[in-house]
Amino acid sequence: MSKLLDQALEAVRRLPADTQDEIARAMLILAGNDSEPEAIDPAHLPDVLEGLAQARRRQFATDAEVEAAFRRFDQ
């Protein structure tokens, strides 16, 4: 185990159990664990499918569009 990962795990050990579980789930996903995919709300499915289609067509937001979207959260 790398020194950095060891430090991170030590920091996580000091957190509450529910937070540790959230971090563990994220780590397993990042490590390629074959867990169940997260469920998609049926109301959001058309948007998810459209986003996947756009990605296949390599239609991505510009940096300016992403920045504008994040600025809306600051308001």
PyMOL commands that set and color helices and strands:
alter all, ss='L'
color gray80, all
select helices_A, chain A and resi 3-13+17-30+42-56+63-74
alter helices_A, ss='H'
color red, helices_A
deselect
rebuild
show_as cartoon
